[in-house]
Amino acid sequence: MIRRHILRTAAGLLLALVALPASANDQIPGELPKGPVAIVGGTVYPLDAATIADGVVLVEAGRITAVGPKAQVPIPAGAAIVDATGKNVYPGMIDAYSDIGLREIDAVDVTVDNRETGRINPNVRSWVAINPDSELIPVARSNGVLTSLVAPAGPLLAGQAGVVRLDGWTWEEMLMLGPAAMVISWDSLENRGGDDDSPQARASAREKRYQELDELLAQAERYAILREANPDQQPIDLRLEALVALARGQVPLIASADQRGTIEAAVAYAVGRKLRLIIYGGHDAPACAELLVRHQVPVILPGTFRLPLRRDDAYDSAYTVPARLHQAGVKFCIAAERSGYPGGASNARNLPFQAGNAVAYGLDPNVAIRAVTLSAAEILGVAGQVGSLSPGKEATLLVVEGDLLEVDSQVRYAMIQGRPVDLGNKQISLYRKYQEKYRRLEGR
């Protein structure tokens, strides 16, 4: 992933030198206003406090400094005013699992940089390979997705995921938290068969994979002890260095698991190793809700527009997972779509509709909004920075004409870290272009 990023950067420079056209979005990253900005008159949804009618959100130096009713929040002289009358003000949405910026067009290999070769890549850092000029970022942003966990893909230990702001010139500007988690496909640890599909062969292969993971974590623990005791004598091992924080519980493990047995196996392993665990997938999570609640294991759901897992499941089994998890007391959030499926990062824009579908199948609307904002921030460890409209947090927010989760609603204004962002994108430009084309044709 890092190697491809370097090669892609070099190729981009070469193209620039020979004056060939390059494919990149033309939105310029936002600039921090010089003075305060007051968003006035809208219905404000702080999410960690009661909804405020005719409210004010005051932003200064990139952070929220006051939230409240218009009559109670003094607006500084000279503040820029954003009129939100008749609109709703929400925290920016968070896509809790994506490969946006790492994968552009599946059929064009050089635009896909979401995985490294090999099975064991704990040293991979997804955020350093992100393409800030991805055409998919403005598309997601225009529909209210302002923050994302960017995760690598892989057959077993894929690497480290990071939380990024979806605006900035470079990955350094975009990065909010990295590493935010280590990504492991727990489905790969549970044997799915092979040339010899006997129960004994499956059990033996499964045991070897678990032993391999055990040994990696044990090596990381020994390595950390030696490094701390003799930092000048113990050579740096990037793989083990990346695993130290996981082994010590400082960074959570995101385990990809859908089936009940796989989820239970991941929880058992994490509890035994004292690892912090997040389940990604979770189709069968309601069936083991008591276990998840007992061990405080949250779930990231890859959307609700999913097929049933088994032939005899109800047609709406995936649609109702959020409501069933909420009823059972399991902490969860909703991501846009499972990374690696057709569409993937290109469907980050559909995040509000994934949550809206959960409302149609029994989830409380306020819980659904929280599932794509504050709950996601809490699970990813960035609730101190984003996820709600609270004084002291980054001003990452939306002004929406209509309900956040409705298909016909429109995002009219957005800020990321206090910087107003361009809500245009290639799709909007093409729409306007061909709208004008046919207007002219009709006028002949």
C-alpha positions as CSV (number, residue, x, y, z in Angstrom):
1,M,0.0,0.0,0.0
2,I,2.8,2.5,0.9
3,R,4.8,1.4,-2.1
4,R,1.8,2.0,-4.4
5,H,1.2,5.3,-2.8
6,I,4.8,6.4,-3.6
7,L,4.6,5.1,-7.2
8,R,1.2,6.8,-7.7
9,T,2.6,10.1,-6.4
10,A,5.7,9.9,-8.7
11,A,3.5,9.1,-11.6
12,G,1.3,12.1,-10.9
13,L,4.3,14.4,-10.8
14,L,5.5,13.0,-14.1
15,L,2.2,13.6,-15.7
16,A,2.2,17.2,-14.4
17,L,5.7,17.8,-15.9
18,V,4.6,16.7,-19.3
19,A,1.4,18.7,-19.1
20,L,-0.9,15.7,-19.6
21,P,-4.4,16.0,-18.1
22,A,-4.8,14.4,-14.6
23,S,-8.0,13.0,-13.1
24,A,-8.7,14.6,-9.7
25,N,-11.6,16.5,-8.1
26,D,-11.4,20.3,-8.5
27,Q,-12.8,21.2,-5.1
28,I,-10.5,23.4,-3.1
29,P,-10.2,22.5,0.6
30,G,-11.9,24.9,2.9
31,E,-10.2,27.8,4.6
32,L,-10.7,28.7,8.3
33,P,-12.7,31.9,8.6
34,K,-10.8,34.8,10.2
35,G,-13.6,35.6,12.6
36,P,-16.5,33.9,14.4
37,V,-19.3,32.3,12.4
38,A,-22.9,32.0,13.8
39,I,-25.3,29.5,12.3
40,V,-28.7,31.1,13.3
41,G,-32.3,30.2,13.2
42,G,-32.3,26.5,12.5
43,T,-33.5,23.6,14.5
44,V,-30.4,22.4,16.2
45,Y,-29.8,18.7,17.0
46,P,-26.9,18.5,19.4
47,L,-27.5,14.8,20.0
48,D,-25.9,14.9,23.4
49,A,-28.6,17.4,24.6
50,A,-32.2,18.3,23.8
51,T,-33.2,19.6,20.4
52,I,-33.2,23.4,20.2
53,A,-35.8,25.2,18.1
54,D,-34.7,28.5,16.6
55,G,-31.1,27.9,17.8
56,V,-27.6,29.2,17.4
57,V,-24.4,27.4,16.9
58,L,-21.4,29.7,17.4
59,V,-18.1,28.7,15.8
60,E,-14.7,30.3,16.5
61,A,-11.2,29.2,15.5
62,G,-12.5,25.9,14.1
63,R,-14.4,24.9,17.3
64,I,-17.9,25.2,18.6
65,T,-18.0,27.8,21.4
66,A,-21.7,28.0,22.2
67,V,-24.9,26.2,21.4
68,G,-28.4,27.3,22.5
69,P,-31.6,29.2,21.8
70,K,-31.2,32.4,19.9
71,A,-32.3,34.5,22.9
72,Q,-29.6,33.0,25.1
73,V,-26.5,32.9,22.8
74,P,-24.9,36.4,22.2
75,I,-23.5,36.7,18.8
76,P,-20.2,38.6,18.6
77,A,-20.0,41.8,16.7
78,G,-18.7,41.2,13.2
79,A,-19.5,37.5,13.1
80,A,-20.4,36.0,9.8
81,I,-24.0,34.9,9.8
82,V,-25.3,31.6,8.2
83,D,-29.1,31.8,8.0
84,A,-30.5,28.4,8.8
85,T,-34.1,29.5,9.2
86,G,-36.4,26.6,8.3
87,K,-33.6,24.1,8.1
88,N,-32.0,21.6,10.5
89,V,-28.5,21.7,12.0
90,Y,-26.8,18.3,12.7
91,P,-23.3,17.0,13.4
92,G,-21.5,15.8,10.3
93,M,-22.1,12.1,9.6
94,I,-19.4,9.6,10.2
95,D,-18.9,6.6,7.9
96,A,-17.6,4.1,10.5
97,Y,-15.9,1.7,8.0
98,S,-14.9,2.5,4.5
99,D,-12.0,2.5,2.0
100,I,-12.8,5.9,0.6
101,G,-9.7,7.5,-0.9
102,L,-8.1,4.1,-1.3
103,R,-10.3,2.7,-4.0
104,E,-11.7,4.6,-6.9
105,I,-12.5,2.4,-9.9
106,D,-12.5,-1.4,-9.4
107,A,-11.8,-2.1,-13.0
108,V,-8.7,0.2,-13.1
109,D,-6.0,-1.4,-11.0
110,V,-3.9,1.7,-10.5
111,T,-6.8,3.4,-8.7
112,V,-7.2,0.6,-6.2
113,D,-4.8,0.8,-3.2
114,N,-6.8,-0.7,-0.3
115,R,-4.8,-3.8,0.3
116,E,-1.2,-5.2,0.4
117,T,-0.1,-8.6,-0.7
118,G,0.3,-11.3,1.9
119,R,-1.8,-12.4,4.9
120,I,-0.1,-10.6,7.8
121,N,0.3,-6.9,7.4
122,P,-0.1,-5.2,10.8
123,N,2.3,-2.4,9.8
124,V,0.1,-1.2,7.0
125,R,-1.3,2.3,7.8
126,S,-4.3,3.0,5.6
127,W,-4.3,6.7,6.0
128,V,-0.9,7.4,4.4
129,A,-2.2,5.9,1.1
130,I,-5.4,8.0,1.0
131,N,-5.9,10.1,-2.2
132,P,-7.1,13.5,-1.1
133,D,-8.1,14.2,-4.7
134,S,-10.5,11.2,-4.9
135,E,-13.6,12.0,-6.9
136,L,-15.6,10.0,-4.4
137,I,-14.8,12.2,-1.4
138,P,-16.8,15.3,-2.7
139,V,-19.7,13.0,-3.5
140,A,-19.8,11.6,0.0
141,R,-19.3,15.1,1.5
142,S,-22.2,16.6,-0.5
143,N,-24.6,14.2,1.1
144,G,-23.4,14.9,4.6
145,V,-20.6,12.4,5.2
146,L,-17.7,14.5,6.6
147,T,-15.7,12.0,8.6
148,S,-14.7,8.3,7.9
149,L,-12.8,5.4,9.3
150,V,-10.5,4.4,6.4
151,A,-9.7,0.7,6.7
152,P,-7.4,-1.6,4.7
153,A,-8.6,-4.9,3.3
154,G,-6.8,-8.3,3.4
155,P,-7.3,-12.0,3.8
156,L,-6.4,-12.1,7.5
157,L,-4.5,-9.3,9.4
158,A,-5.1,-6.4,7.1
159,G,-3.5,-3.6,9.0
160,Q,-4.3,-0.4,10.8
161,A,-7.3,1.8,10.2
162,G,-7.5,5.6,10.7
163,V,-10.2,8.2,11.2
164,V,-9.9,11.0,8.7
165,R,-11.7,14.3,7.9
166,L,-13.0,14.3,4.4
167,D,-11.3,17.6,3.4
168,G,-7.7,18.6,3.2
169,W,-4.8,19.0,0.8
170,T,-2.8,16.0,2.3
171,W,-3.4,13.0,4.4
172,E,-1.6,14.8,7.3
173,E,-4.3,17.5,7.2
174,M,-7.1,14.9,6.9
175,L,-5.9,12.6,9.7
176,M,-7.9,12.8,13.0
177,L,-6.8,9.6,14.7
178,G,-4.3,7.0,13.5
179,P,-4.2,4.2,14.3
180,A,-7.8,4.0,15.4
181,A,-8.0,0.2,15.2
182,M,-6.3,-3.0,13.9
183,V,-8.4,-4.8,11.3
184,I,-8.6,-8.6,11.3
185,S,-10.9,-10.9,9.2
186,W,-12.2,-13.3,11.9
187,D,-14.0,-15.1,9.2
188,S,-10.6,-16.1,7.8
189,L,-9.6,-17.6,11.2
190,E,-12.7,-19.9,11.1
191,N,-12.1,-22.5,8.4
192,R,-14.4,-22.5,5.4
193,G,-13.1,-25.7,3.9
194,G,-10.5,-26.6,1.3
195,D,-9.3,-29.6,-0.5
196,D,-9.8,-31.7,2.5
197,D,-13.1,-30.6,4.0
198,S,-13.4,-33.2,6.7
199,P,-14.2,-32.0,10.3
200,Q,-10.7,-33.0,11.5
201,A,-9.0,-31.1,8.7
202,R,-11.1,-28.0,9.4
203,A,-10.4,-28.1,13.1
204,S,-6.6,-28.6,12.5
205,A,-6.4,-25.7,10.1
206,R,-8.4,-23.5,12.4
207,E,-6.1,-24.3,15.3
208,K,-3.0,-23.5,13.3
209,R,-4.4,-20.0,12.4
210,Y,-5.2,-19.2,16.0
211,Q,-1.7,-20.4,17.1
212,E,-0.2,-18.1,14.4
213,L,-2.2,-15.1,15.8
214,D,-1.2,-16.1,19.4
215,E,2.4,-16.2,18.5
216,L,2.3,-12.8,16.8
217,L,0.8,-11.2,19.8
218,A,3.3,-12.9,22.2
219,Q,6.2,-11.8,20.0
220,A,4.9,-8.2,20.1
221,E,4.7,-8.3,23.9
222,R,8.3,-9.7,24.2
223,Y,9.5,-7.2,21.6
224,A,8.0,-4.3,23.6
225,I,9.7,-5.4,26.8
226,L,13.1,-5.6,25.0
227,R,12.6,-2.3,23.3
228,E,11.8,-0.5,26.6
229,A,14.7,-2.2,28.4
230,N,17.3,-1.7,25.6
231,P,16.0,0.8,23.0
232,D,19.4,1.3,21.5
233,Q,20.2,-2.4,21.1
234,Q,16.9,-3.9,20.0
235,P,16.3,-3.3,16.3
236,I,13.0,-1.9,15.2
237,D,10.5,-4.4,13.7
238,L,7.7,-2.5,12.1
239,R,5.3,-5.5,12.1
240,L,5.8,-6.1,15.9
241,E,5.9,-2.4,16.6
242,A,2.4,-2.0,15.1
243,L,1.0,-4.9,17.2
244,V,2.2,-3.6,20.6
245,A,-0.7,-1.2,21.0
246,L,-3.1,-4.0,20.1
247,A,-1.6,-6.5,22.5
248,R,-1.7,-4.0,25.3
249,G,-5.3,-3.0,24.7
250,Q,-4.4,0.5,23.7
251,V,-5.9,0.2,20.2
252,P,-9.1,-1.8,19.5
253,L,-9.3,-4.8,17.3
254,I,-12.0,-4.6,14.5
255,A,-13.0,-8.2,13.8
256,S,-15.0,-8.9,10.6
257,A,-17.6,-11.4,11.6
258,D,-21.2,-12.0,10.6
259,Q,-22.2,-15.5,11.8
260,R,-23.0,-16.2,15.4
261,G,-20.2,-18.8,15.9
262,T,-17.6,-16.4,14.5
263,I,-18.8,-13.5,16.6
264,E,-18.7,-15.7,19.7
265,A,-15.2,-17.0,18.8
266,A,-13.9,-13.4,18.4
267,V,-15.4,-12.3,21.8
268,A,-13.9,-15.4,23.5
269,Y,-10.5,-14.7,22.1
270,A,-10.6,-11.0,22.9
271,V,-11.7,-11.6,26.5
272,G,-9.0,-14.2,27.0
273,R,-6.3,-11.9,25.6
274,K,-7.8,-8.7,27.2
275,L,-8.1,-7.1,23.8
276,R,-10.6,-4.3,23.1
277,L,-13.0,-5.6,20.5
278,I,-15.3,-4.1,17.9
279,I,-17.4,-6.4,15.7
280,Y,-17.7,-5.4,12.0
281,G,-20.5,-7.1,10.1
282,G,-22.7,-8.4,12.9
283,H,-25.6,-10.0,10.9
284,D,-26.1,-12.5,13.7
285,A,-25.2,-10.1,16.5
286,P,-28.8,-9.9,17.9
287,A,-28.5,-13.7,18.5
288,C,-25.6,-13.2,20.9
289,A,-26.6,-9.8,22.2
290,E,-26.3,-10.8,25.9
291,L,-22.6,-11.8,25.3
292,L,-21.9,-8.5,23.6
293,V,-23.5,-6.4,26.3
294,R,-21.8,-8.4,29.1
295,H,-18.3,-7.7,27.6
296,Q,-19.2,-4.2,26.2
297,V,-18.4,-5.1,22.6
298,P,-19.9,-2.6,20.1
299,V,-20.9,-3.5,16.6
300,I,-20.3,-1.6,13.3
301,L,-23.1,-2.6,10.9
302,P,-22.1,-2.4,7.2
303,G,-25.4,-0.7,6.2
304,T,-28.9,-2.2,6.1
305,F,-29.2,-2.8,2.4
306,R,-27.9,-6.4,2.7
307,L,-29.2,-9.7,1.6
308,P,-30.2,-12.3,4.3
309,L,-27.3,-14.4,5.4
310,R,-29.1,-17.8,4.9
311,R,-31.7,-19.1,2.6
312,D,-34.2,-19.5,5.4
313,D,-33.7,-16.1,6.9
314,A,-36.5,-13.6,6.7
315,Y,-36.3,-11.2,3.8
316,D,-35.8,-8.3,6.2
317,S,-33.4,-9.9,8.5
318,A,-30.6,-7.4,7.8
319,Y,-33.0,-4.5,7.8
320,T,-34.1,-5.2,11.3
321,V,-30.6,-5.8,12.9
322,P,-30.3,-2.2,14.1
323,A,-33.7,-2.2,15.9
324,R,-33.0,-5.6,17.5
325,L,-29.5,-4.5,18.7
326,H,-30.9,-1.3,20.2
327,Q,-33.7,-3.2,21.9
328,A,-31.1,-5.6,23.4
329,G,-28.9,-2.8,24.6
330,V,-26.0,-3.5,22.3
331,K,-23.9,-0.4,21.3
332,F,-23.8,-0.1,17.6
333,C,-23.4,2.3,14.7
334,I,-24.1,2.1,10.9
335,A,-21.6,2.4,8.1
336,A,-22.4,3.0,4.5
337,E,-21.5,-0.4,2.9
338,R,-19.3,-3.4,3.5
339,S,-15.8,-2.5,2.1
340,G,-14.9,-4.7,-0.8
341,Y,-18.4,-5.3,-2.0
342,P,-19.4,-3.8,-5.4
343,G,-19.7,-0.1,-5.1
344,G,-17.8,0.1,-1.8
345,A,-16.4,3.6,-1.2
346,S,-18.5,5.0,-4.1
347,N,-21.6,4.4,-1.9
348,A,-20.5,6.3,1.1
349,R,-23.0,8.9,0.0
350,N,-25.8,6.5,0.9
351,L,-25.0,6.5,4.6
352,P,-28.1,8.5,5.6
353,F,-30.3,6.2,3.6
354,Q,-28.9,3.1,5.2
355,A,-29.9,4.6,8.6
356,G,-33.2,5.7,7.2
357,N,-34.0,2.1,6.1
358,A,-33.4,1.0,9.7
359,V,-36.1,3.5,10.8
360,A,-38.5,2.0,8.3
361,Y,-37.9,-1.4,10.0
362,G,-38.4,-0.4,13.6
363,L,-35.4,1.8,14.8
364,D,-36.2,5.0,16.6
365,P,-35.3,8.0,14.3
366,N,-33.2,9.7,17.0
367,V,-31.3,6.5,17.6
368,A,-30.8,6.2,13.8
369,I,-29.3,9.7,13.5
370,R,-27.1,8.9,16.5
371,A,-26.0,5.7,14.8
372,V,-24.3,7.7,12.0
373,T,-22.9,10.5,14.2
374,L,-22.3,10.3,18.0
375,S,-22.4,6.5,18.4
376,A,-20.0,6.1,15.5
377,A,-17.7,8.7,17.1
378,E,-17.8,6.9,20.5
379,I,-17.1,3.5,19.0
380,L,-14.1,4.8,17.0
381,G,-12.7,6.8,19.9
382,V,-13.2,10.3,18.5
383,A,-16.2,11.5,20.5
384,G,-14.1,14.1,22.1
385,Q,-13.6,15.8,18.7
386,V,-16.8,15.1,16.6
387,G,-20.2,13.4,16.7
388,S,-22.2,16.0,18.5
389,L,-22.7,19.8,18.6
390,S,-21.0,20.5,21.9
391,P,-18.9,23.5,23.0
392,G,-15.2,22.6,22.7
393,K,-15.6,20.1,19.9
394,E,-14.5,20.6,16.3
395,A,-17.1,22.4,14.2
396,T,-17.9,19.6,11.8
397,L,-21.6,20.1,11.0
398,L,-24.4,20.2,8.5
399,V,-27.2,22.6,7.6
400,V,-29.9,20.4,6.0
401,E,-33.1,21.3,4.2
402,G,-35.3,18.5,5.4
403,D,-34.8,15.5,7.6
404,L,-31.2,14.2,7.6
405,L,-32.3,10.6,6.7
406,E,-34.8,11.4,4.0
407,V,-33.8,10.8,0.3
408,D,-35.2,14.2,-0.9
409,S,-33.4,16.3,1.7
410,Q,-30.5,18.6,0.7
411,V,-27.3,19.5,2.5
412,R,-27.1,23.3,2.0
413,Y,-24.0,24.1,4.1
414,A,-21.3,22.2,5.8
415,M,-18.2,22.7,7.9
416,I,-15.3,20.4,8.7
417,Q,-13.2,21.6,11.6
418,G,-14.7,25.0,11.3
419,R,-13.8,25.3,7.6
420,P,-16.8,25.8,5.2
421,V,-16.5,23.1,2.5
422,D,-17.4,23.0,-1.2
423,L,-20.5,20.8,-1.6
424,G,-20.0,20.5,-5.4
425,N,-18.8,17.3,-7.0
426,K,-18.3,15.7,-10.4
427,Q,-21.8,14.2,-10.5
428,I,-23.4,17.6,-9.9
429,S,-21.3,19.2,-12.6
430,L,-22.3,16.6,-15.1
431,Y,-25.9,17.0,-14.2
432,R,-25.8,20.7,-14.8
433,K,-23.8,20.2,-18.0
434,Y,-26.3,17.9,-19.6
435,Q,-29.2,19.8,-18.2
436,E,-27.9,22.8,-20.1
437,K,-27.2,20.7,-23.2
438,Y,-30.8,19.5,-23.5
439,R,-32.2,23.0,-22.6
440,R,-30.3,24.3,-25.6
441,L,-31.4,21.5,-27.9
442,E,-35.0,22.1,-26.9
443,G,-34.5,25.8,-27.7
444,R,-33.6,25.2,-31.4
